Amino acid sequence: MRIRAKIVVVAAVVVTAIFGLPSPASAAVLSYIYGPVAGPPGATIDIEGQCEGASSGNASLVFPVRSDALHPPISSMSFTPNESGHFTVTISNDIVTTNQFPGEDPIDLEVLVTCGDKSERQPFASTNRSTDAAPRVITALGAGPCGFGFGPADQDNSIPCPAHVKATTSVGGINDTNFYALDWKGGATVAVGDINGDDELDIVAGTGPGTRSAFAAFNPLGILFTSNSGVYGNFTGGVNVAAGDVNGDGFDDIITGAGPGGGPHVIVFTGNAQGLPSEVGGFYAYDPNFHGGVTVAAADIDGNGTDEIITGAGPGGGPHVRVFNANGTPFGGDGFYAYHPNFHGGVNVAAGDFGGDSKAEIITGAGPGGGPHVRVFQGNGSGVGDGFYAYGAAFGGGVAVAVGQADGAGANDIVTGPQIGGDPHIRVFLDSAGNFDHGGFYAYTRVPSGTRVAVAP
């Protein structure tokens, strides 16, 4: 990924969320915008939209449906569209944090709008940490359960997480990036880059398990500008994503890797000025018969100005890290093992320059089943120190890793999130030795889904 002189982010307090496909005349058609997307108790939320084909509607601030425990709406207001279907309505964040979720910040809520037979939800964060600062740390809920649903206790009724994408500052201040990546379930993976070459931050999301393989790219306000469904056909094991200029044309490309259950298939989609990436090739990073999937990253390993593709074997494989050129030619040999070769939980990968020589180092995080061990390697596989544990050494859910300027101060940081089975605890480390300047923050209401992370360059 290119390190740019600047990132331009358009500040706004309104997020656009357009829903619904063309429907029969008897069905309502709903679209709306709302803002802000985060605010403290007492904050008001302004909603404006179209409610066509229905004589009335309702807007509410509600808890997400994540368990058998049902909560009444926090606030609710009905509205009547005018003759053209236009409506405006204001609701308020009347949650009382001390009584409902002591010590929790943020508390993830939803703006629910109903219109005739249509209803749509978008996220709202109840928080005292809202900010106008540009997005730096981008997160997505992971593949673990978000709660438990209705049904017999002896059945698996776990509720998968939505593909909830959010951005914060390095200390957890929530800004205008807070949206659902389409209607995906099973969480999401995330990456950042500049896909269309306009010097603005683009957020790339990949599907989690349970949703047909796809990726989508959004601007920081959550407005979709491109998507690709069926990247790996009807495969539903998830899609890992990365972004970087791997063909040297000045546009960041989207790199995908199949998730667990799929072959180690890497595909490159080239960026362009139209923001409509097209597939330009792919390769198998490991034996095609291996079905643990493959994690991906992109960075300039040799300092020549073009990014290479870094891969890590998915669960079931040894922690084998490899580097490739965009056409799938191995770069610098057969790679290396980030942890003991007998560990079969897979390995997460990221990359960025920590030595100041314009050559990226490779950062690894142990996959599920291993301790949350983060290590740093030079491009040739030489270790830089012994690494560090991002969380308690006994945590076995794996650790997601990302590299970028989390605080925007000009130097790269390592950002981590528990991959699965842990609260969404984000930590920012200042160097390869694991030094940090604060204890981290929780990106979401504490649910054991795990978290995926990306960082603005």
Rosetta blueprint (number, residue, H / E / L):
1 M L
2 R L
3 I L
4 R L
5 A L
6 K L
7 I L
8 V L
9 V L
10 V L
11 A L
12 A L
13 V L
14 V L
15 V E
16 T E
17 A E
18 I E
19 F L
20 G L
21 L L
22 P L
23 S L
24 P L
25 A L
26 S L
27 A L
28 A L
29 V E
30 L E
31 S E
32 Y E
33 I E
34 Y E
35 G E
36 P L
37 V L
38 A E
39 G E
40 P L
41 P L
42 G L
43 A L
44 T E
45 I E
46 D E
47 I E
48 E E
49 G E
50 Q E
51 C E
52 E E
53 G L
54 A L
55 S L
56 S L
57 G E
58 N E
59 A E
60 S E
61 L E
62 V E
63 F L
64 P L
65 V L
66 R L
67 S L
68 D L
69 A L
70 L L
71 H L
72 P L
73 P L
74 I L
75 S E
76 S E
77 M E
78 S E
79 F E
80 T L
81 P L
82 N L
83 E L
84 S L
85 G L
86 H E
87 F E
88 T E
89 V E
90 T E
91 I E
92 S E
93 N L
94 D L
95 I L
96 V L
97 T H
98 T H
99 N H
100 Q H
101 F L
102 P L
103 G L
104 E L
105 D L
106 P L
107 I E
108 D E
109 L E
110 E E
111 V E
112 L E
113 V E
114 T E
115 C E
116 G L
117 D L
118 K E
119 S E
120 E E
121 R E
122 Q E
123 P E
124 F E
125 A E
126 S E
127 T L
128 N L
129 R L
130 S E
131 T L
132 D L
133 A L
134 A L
135 P L
136 R L
137 V E
138 I E
139 T E
140 A E
141 L E
142 G L
143 A L
144 G L
145 P E
146 C E
147 G E
148 F E
149 G L
150 F L
151 G L
152 P L
153 A L
154 D L
155 Q L
156 D L
157 N L
158 S E
159 I E
160 P E
161 C L
162 P E
163 A E
164 H E
165 V E
166 K E
167 A E
168 T E
169 T L
170 S L
171 V L
172 G L
173 G L
174 I E
175 N E
176 D E
177 T E
178 N E
179 F E
180 Y E
181 A E
182 L E
183 D E
184 W E
185 K E
186 G L
187 G L
188 A E
189 T E
190 V E
191 A E
192 V E
193 G E
194 D L
195 I L
196 N L
197 G L
198 D L
199 D L
200 E L
201 L L
202 D E
203 I E
204 V E
205 A E
206 G E
207 T E
208 G L
209 P L
210 G L
211 T L
212 R L
213 S L
214 A E
215 F E
216 A E
217 A E
218 F E
219 N L
220 P L
221 L L
222 G L
223 I L
224 L E
225 F E
226 T E
227 S E
228 N E
229 S E
230 G L
231 V L
232 Y L
233 G L
234 N L
235 F L
236 T L
237 G L
238 G L
239 V E
240 N E
241 V E
242 A E
243 A E
244 G E
245 D L
246 V L
247 N L
248 G L
249 D L
250 G L
251 F L
252 D L
253 D E
254 I E
255 I E
256 T E
257 G E
258 A E
259 G L
260 P L
261 G L
262 G L
263 G L
264 P L
265 H E
266 V E
267 I E
268 V E
269 F E
270 T E
271 G L
272 N L
273 A L
274 Q L
275 G L
276 L L
277 P L
278 S E
279 E E
280 V E
281 G E
282 G E
283 F E
284 Y E
285 A L
286 Y L
287 D L
288 P L
289 N L
290 F L
291 H L
292 G L
293 G L
294 V E
295 T E
296 V E
297 A E
298 A E
299 A E
300 D L
301 I L
302 D L
303 G L
304 N L
305 G L
306 T L
307 D L
308 E E
309 I E
310 I E
311 T E
312 G E
313 A E
314 G L
315 P L
316 G L
317 G L
318 G L
319 P L
320 H E
321 V E
322 R E
323 V E
324 F E
325 N L
326 A L
327 N L
328 G L
329 T L
330 P E
331 F L
332 G L
333 G L
334 D L
335 G L
336 F E
337 Y E
338 A L
339 Y L
340 H L
341 P L
342 N L
343 F L
344 H L
345 G L
346 G L
347 V E
348 N E
349 V E
350 A E
351 A E
352 G E
353 D L
354 F L
355 G L
356 G L
357 D L
358 S L
359 K L
360 A L
361 E E
362 I E
363 I E
364 T E
365 G E
366 A E
367 G L
368 P L
369 G L
370 G L
371 G L
372 P L
373 H E
374 V E
375 R E
376 V E
377 F E
378 Q L
379 G L
380 N L
381 G L
382 S L
383 G E
384 V L
385 G L
386 D L
387 G L
388 F E
389 Y E
390 A L
391 Y L
392 G L
393 A L
394 A L
395 F L
396 G L
397 G L
398 G L
399 V E
400 A E
401 V E
402 A E
403 V E
404 G E
405 Q L
406 A L
407 D L
408 G L
409 A L
410 G L
411 A L
412 N L
413 D E
414 I E
415 V E
416 T E
417 G E
418 P E
419 Q L
420 I L
421 G L
422 G L
423 D L
424 P L
425 H E
426 I E
427 R E
428 V E
429 F E
430 L L
431 D L
432 S L
433 A L
434 G L
435 N L
436 F L
437 D L
438 H L
439 G L
440 G L
441 F E
442 Y E
443 A L
444 Y L
445 T L
446 R L
447 V L
448 P L
449 S L
450 G L
451 T E
452 R E
453 V E
454 A E
455 V E
456 A L
457 P L
